[in-house]
Amino acid sequence: MHYHRRHFRDPDVLPHGKVLEMVTIDAAKALSLDDQLGSLEVGKQADIILVDLFKPHLMPMNMPVHRVTCFANAGDVCMTMVGGKILMENYRVLSVDEGDILERVSVAADRAFDRAGLRHLLETPPTLWQRSHY
């Protein structure tokens, strides 16, 4: 939305409500799944996220659609429900052990750096904390 508005120098290119529709019902239509998801209706799957708007970067508490489309990010999602089942609540994923996954990712990343011979890229360069040349 921001890129298109800047490119066309027109703040009305993508209205905020249309942007929200694009990521919900329009996305479902693009996947030919609009009869199953994309809007909250009886008979459709209950795929819902809750966005915590009570954050410093999402203040003040007005114009919620604008706040979500302009300033919210993935870190603001506090609850996720898919098919009527809560998968994340209070920012905690309930369906997996996050700590275990993070440990496994660290081990896998270490092995990948070793296999690729790129371990040296993880070292702090001696010029990291020097002054700029300019």
FENLINFEN-V375946 format. One record per residue. N is the residue number from 1. RES is the residue in one small letter. OMEGA is omega in whole degrees, -180 to 180 (NA if undefined). NEAR is the number of other C-alpha atoms within 8 Angstrom. Layout:
# FENLINFEN-V375946
n:N res:RES omega:OMEGA near:NEAR
n:N res:RES omega:OMEGA near:NEAR
This chain:
# FENLINFEN-V375946
n:1 res:m omega:-178 near:6
n:2 res:h omega:-179 near:6
n:3 res:y omega:-180 near:6
n:4 res:h omega:179 near:9
n:5 res:r omega:178 near:13
n:6 res:r omega:-178 near:9
n:7 res:h omega:-178 near:7
n:8 res:f omega:-179 near:7
n:9 res:r omega:-177 near:6
n:10 res:d omega:-178 near:8
n:11 res:p omega:-179 near:8
n:12 res:d omega:-178 near:6
n:13 res:v omega:178 near:8
n:14 res:l omega:178 near:10
n:15 res:p omega:-176 near:8
n:16 res:h omega:179 near:9
n:17 res:g omega:179 near:7
n:18 res:k omega:178 near:8
n:19 res:v omega:178 near:11
n:20 res:l omega:176 near:10
n:21 res:e omega:-178 near:9
n:22 res:m omega:-178 near:9
n:23 res:v omega:179 near:8
n:24 res:t omega:-174 near:10
n:25 res:i omega:179 near:12
n:26 res:d omega:177 near:11
n:27 res:a omega:178 near:10
n:28 res:a omega:178 near:12
n:29 res:k omega:-180 near:10
n:30 res:a omega:179 near:7
n:31 res:l omega:-176 near:7
n:32 res:s omega:179 near:7
n:33 res:l omega:-176 near:10
n:34 res:d omega:174 near:12
n:35 res:d omega:-178 near:6
n:36 res:q omega:-176 near:8
n:37 res:l omega:179 near:13
n:38 res:g omega:177 near:12
n:39 res:s omega:-180 near:8
n:40 res:l omega:-179 near:7
n:41 res:e omega:177 near:5
n:42 res:v omega:178 near:4
n:43 res:g omega:177 near:5
n:44 res:k omega:179 near:10
n:45 res:q omega:180 near:9
n:46 res:a omega:175 near:10
n:47 res:d omega:-172 near:10
n:48 res:i omega:167 near:7
n:49 res:i omega:171 near:9
n:50 res:l omega:180 near:8
n:51 res:v omega:178 near:10
n:52 res:d omega:-178 near:8
n:53 res:l omega:-179 near:12
n:54 res:f omega:-180 near:7
n:55 res:k omega:-178 near:7
n:56 res:p omega:-178 near:5
n:57 res:h omega:179 near:6
n:58 res:l omega:179 near:12
n:59 res:m omega:2 near:10
n:60 res:p omega:-174 near:4
n:61 res:m omega:175 near:8
n:62 res:n omega:177 near:6
n:63 res:m omega:-175 near:6
n:64 res:p omega:180 near:8
n:65 res:v omega:177 near:9
n:66 res:h omega:-179 near:9
n:67 res:r omega:180 near:13
n:68 res:v omega:-175 near:12
n:69 res:t omega:-178 near:10
n:70 res:c omega:-167 near:7
n:71 res:f omega:-177 near:9
n:72 res:a omega:177 near:13
n:73 res:n omega:-176 near:7
n:74 res:a omega:180 near:5
n:75 res:g omega:179 near:6
n:76 res:d omega:178 near:9
n:77 res:v omega:-176 near:12
n:78 res:c omega:179 near:14
n:79 res:m omega:177 near:13
n:80 res:t omega:177 near:13
n:81 res:m omega:179 near:13
n:82 res:v omega:-179 near:11
n:83 res:g omega:-180 near:7
n:84 res:g omega:-180 near:8
n:85 res:k omega:180 near:6
n:86 res:i omega:180 near:10
n:87 res:l omega:178 near:11
n:88 res:m omega:180 near:13
n:89 res:e omega:-177 near:11
n:90 res:n omega:178 near:6
n:91 res:y omega:-179 near:8
n:92 res:r omega:176 near:7
n:93 res:v omega:-175 near:10
n:94 res:l omega:-172 near:9
n:95 res:s omega:-180 near:6
n:96 res:v omega:175 near:5
n:97 res:d omega:-176 near:8
n:98 res:e omega:-179 near:7
n:99 res:g omega:179 near:6
n:100 res:d omega:-180 near:7
n:101 res:i omega:180 near:8
n:102 res:l omega:177 near:8
n:103 res:e omega:180 near:8
n:104 res:r omega:177 near:8
n:105 res:v omega:179 near:8
n:106 res:s omega:179 near:8
n:107 res:v omega:-179 near:8
n:108 res:a omega:179 near:8
n:109 res:a omega:178 near:8
n:110 res:d omega:179 near:8
n:111 res:r omega:-179 near:8
n:112 res:a omega:178 near:8
n:113 res:f omega:179 near:10
n:114 res:d omega:-179 near:9
n:115 res:r omega:-178 near:7
n:116 res:a omega:-178 near:7
n:117 res:g omega:-176 near:7
n:118 res:l omega:-179 near:9
n:119 res:r omega:-179 near:9
n:120 res:h omega:180 near:6
n:121 res:l omega:180 near:5
n:122 res:l omega:-179 near:6
n:123 res:e omega:178 near:6
n:124 res:t omega:180 near:5
n:125 res:p omega:-177 near:5
n:126 res:p omega:-178 near:5
n:127 res:t omega:-175 near:5
n:128 res:l omega:-174 near:6
n:129 res:w omega:179 near:5
n:130 res:q omega:179 near:5
n:131 res:r omega:177 near:4
n:132 res:s omega:177 near:4
n:133 res:h omega:-171 near:3
n:134 res:y omega:NA near:2
